[in-house]
Amino acid sequence: MKIRCENEAMEEALETVLCPPCGGPHGKEEQLCNLQKLRTKNAILKREYERLSSYLNKHGHSIPSVDALPYLHGTSTYGSTSKGRPTSYGTSSNHLPEQSSLIRRPCTRELINITPLPKPRKPVLLQHFQQLSQLEKMGMYEQAAKAVAEVMSLIQMEQSMWIKSTIDGRTIIDPGNYKRYFTKNSHLKSPIARPCHHESSKEDVVVQMDARNLVDMFLNTEKWARLFPTIVNEAKTIHVLDSMDQYPRRTFSRVIYEQLHILSPLVPPREFIILRSCRQMEEGLWLIADVSCHLPNVEFESTAPICIKRPSGVLIQALPHGRSKVTWIEHVEVTDKVHPHQLYRDLLYGGFGYGARRWTVTLERMCERLSLYSMTNFPPTDYAGVVKTIEGRRSVMNLGERMLKNFAWIMKMSDKLDFSQQCEANNSGVRISVRKNTEAGQPTGLIVCAGSSLSLPLPPLQVYDFLRNLEVRHQWDVLCHGNPVNEAARFVTGTDQKNNVTFLQPSSEGDNSELMILQDGFIDALGGMVVYAPMDLKTAYSAISGQVDPSTIPILPSGFIISRDSRPSVGELNGGRMTLLTVAFQILVSGPSYSTHLNLEESATTVNTLISSTVQRIKAMLNCE
């Protein structure tokens, strides 16, 4: 740190130094001399750093490289919120989020100096992985073949291997029979001796997508993340293995990193390094198997549970008319480092969290959406309104999909500020995170996100219908300024017409007449989402025109995630007794220019008040106080 700070200060001094006799800049020779002295001193400091680093490494410790150290002086990458300056609730500029920089301590009502902020964990996706040796490849080929064989056996052994859960009626693996058939040959061992629990489930679904296209989406991590935007937070292919021709059928394998996250900041993410293998069993039938594999020097998030994926996967069968039947098996061993919050503990341990049901429900919904997205004419279920072209329709649907993905991404909030005094037995309190954004797709600057989760004694469908009801929206949404909202366009995104993306416009005069709201919402067997983002008319009409790349249109989404609880019920959504609701708002509190200190008091209080008052209004309107 001393090297970096001193180097920075001296370089700044060299640029502004004056000659005392004449008041002008130093001559070029003297500047070069000073620069040489600076380099010499830096070299001495760097040798001292390397000596200390070597000493610490020998004794089992480590320190970060010089380049990884944060700046302590000079221009800060973080801004401040000054008194009297208005914050921007969901305003749009031009950038997409990077890995969050968050503060981990209780948020007190005082000036909080966040310089220096701790740098986030370096994403696994950006780490450098060495090429696999031939021995490692052979081991993975063998591991892939065993995983494919086990998943196929699990699918075929319908009666002896699968039983109904006595808790929620799900189809789960019989642990006794599984141990008898498979555990002896398993290469997977728990990394530590902590108590763990097993999650297993199986589901079948028929989807509106060609089988070959579906296989391609499973093997391409970018398409895979798009296919499951509310589950897959990050995904990247690390190694692609050659096809294995020595087996009866060719098997294609790749090593993939994935991070999964769902529903709420209270639900911990799960991270895996998996070996994914695909084998065509016969004409029109493919098996894709996943199994955890080990790679050295992989650093997962410290609070994330330790997860081992035992052989899991999907059997994809081609059906007529471009449809596919998918049989999905999930089998995971989970060791929690931190117990999940009580609101979501039963849901996660019951298997509705990351189980096969969530994957198949999401797959069915996204296949419907992609099918409707590719239409060449407006279907009769749409209300085109202000959107005049099919290109504009696709642009709006694309923007809505990206908005859902971005909103799901911010839910991770792995580090956060807690307003602990807000916590109740059925309420998580307000969680606040801070991040700096510099990439395209969201506003440039400092963004504060606040989230809160709570339980409501109502079925999910009733909560979803309430949040989409335009007649009462102005009573809880501050963007409406108390004025009614009109629907400017609506495009259905699924067979259920309640799943749609809409453009809304508050019917008001003055500044608010220049505002439009893009909203995307869906409801399925496990819950739903209602996500929206305000934008000015110029930005809105850029999306509506279809002539602008939707990925460059800036959005800052806020909204709601609705989940059924883990208890079984007849009719699922209609018969469910409880709803777990997460509400999250994002506010742009500072633009691209930053000072070295940030007063979080005003921005944290603003977003805390906003989310708390909105929750209270919604609870009152639903008679849930």
HUHU-V474169 format. One record per pair of residues at least 12 apart in sequence whose ideal C-beta (glycine too) atoms are under 6 Angstrom apart, sorted by the first residue. I is the first residue (numbers start at 1). GAP is how many residues later the second one is. If there is no record, write none. Layout:
i/gap
I/GAP
I/GAP
This chain:
i/gap
1/68
1/71
3/42
3/63
4/65
5/67
5/68
7/35
8/66
10/28
14/20
70/46
70/49
72/44
76/39
76/518
76/520
77/359
78/516
78/520
79/367
79/511
79/515
80/515
80/517
80/518
80/519
81/508
81/518
81/521
81/522
87/500
87/502
87/516
87/519
88/500
89/498
90/443
90/444
90/466
90/468
90/496
91/497
92/443
92/447
92/462
92/463
93/350
93/351
93/461
94/346
94/460
95/342
95/344
95/345
95/346
95/347
95/349
96/343
96/344
96/345
96/346
97/340
97/345
98/341
99/21
99/24
100/333
100/335
101/16
101/19
101/334
101/335
102/313
102/331
103/314
104/311
106/312
106/314
107/310
107/497
111/488
112/488
113/484
114/484
115/481
124/133
125/109
125/111
129/109
132/107
140/135
141/103
143/132
144/109
144/131
144/133
147/142
147/144
147/164
148/129
148/131
148/139
148/141
150/32
150/161
151/138
151/160
151/162
152/135
154/175
155/160
155/172
160/17
161/13
161/16
168/182
168/400
169/399
170/31
170/181
171/31
172/28
173/27
188/120
194/141
196/137
196/139
197/137
198/135
199/133
199/152
200/131
201/129
201/150
201/154
201/155
202/127
202/154
203/125
203/153
203/154
203/157
204/123
205/121
205/155
205/159
206/117
206/119
207/117
207/156
207/157
207/160
208/115
208/159
208/163
209/115
209/158
210/112
211/105
211/107
211/113
214/102
214/110
215/71
218/70
219/59
221/14
221/15
221/16
227/139
228/134
229/175
229/176
230/178
231/29
231/31
233/26
233/28
234/25
235/23
236/21
237/17
237/19
238/17
238/19
239/16
240/14
241/12
249/30
251/26
251/28
252/26
253/24
254/22
255/20
256/18
256/20
257/16
258/14
259/12
261/151
263/298
263/300
264/189
264/318
265/146
265/148
265/166
265/186
266/75
266/78
266/162
266/187
267/77
268/36
268/37
269/35
269/143
270/37
271/29
271/33
272/35
272/37
273/20
273/22
274/16
274/18
274/35
275/16
275/18
276/14
277/12
284/34
285/32
286/30
287/28
288/25
288/26
289/22
289/24
290/19
290/22
290/23
291/20
292/16
292/17
301/113
303/34
303/35
305/29
305/31
306/29
307/25
307/27
308/25
309/23
310/21
312/17
312/18
312/19
313/16
314/12
314/14
315/12
328/28
328/31
328/32
330/25
330/26
343/110
343/237
346/220
347/219
350/216
352/214
358/168
361/163
361/164
361/165
365/129
365/159
368/126
368/127
369/124
373/24
381/111
381/116
382/109
383/107
385/103
385/104
386/102
386/103
386/158
387/102
387/157
389/157
391/155
392/152
392/153
392/154
393/98
395/148
395/151
395/155
396/147
397/94
397/104
398/152
399/144
399/151
399/154
400/101
400/120
403/117
403/128
403/130
403/152
403/154
404/116
404/127
406/151
407/124
407/150
407/152
410/39
413/18
413/20
416/15
416/17
417/15
419/189
426/29
427/27
428/24
428/25
430/20
430/22
430/178
430/181
431/20
432/18
432/172
433/16
434/14
435/12
440/112
442/112
442/114
443/111
443/113
443/145
444/148
445/143
445/145
445/146
445/147
446/143
446/144
447/139
447/141
448/139
448/141
448/155
448/159
449/137
450/135
450/157
450/161
451/133
452/131
452/159
453/129
454/127
455/123
455/125
456/123
456/125
456/168
458/121
459/115
459/117
460/67
460/102
460/104
460/113
460/116
460/119
461/112
461/113
463/99
463/116
464/59
464/64
464/98
467/63
467/93
468/53
470/15
473/12
476/138
476/141
476/142
479/55
480/26
481/27
481/31
483/23
483/24
483/25
484/23
485/19
485/21
486/19
486/21
487/15
488/15
488/17
489/14
490/12
498/25
499/23
501/19
502/17
503/13
503/15
504/13
504/15
514/22
514/23
515/19
516/19
516/24
517/15
517/17
518/15
519/13
525/47
526/38
527/35
527/36
527/37
528/34
529/32
530/29
530/30
531/26
531/28
532/27
533/22
533/23
533/24
556/30
558/27
558/28
560/23
561/21
562/17
562/19
563/17
564/12
565/13
585/25
585/26
587/20
589/14
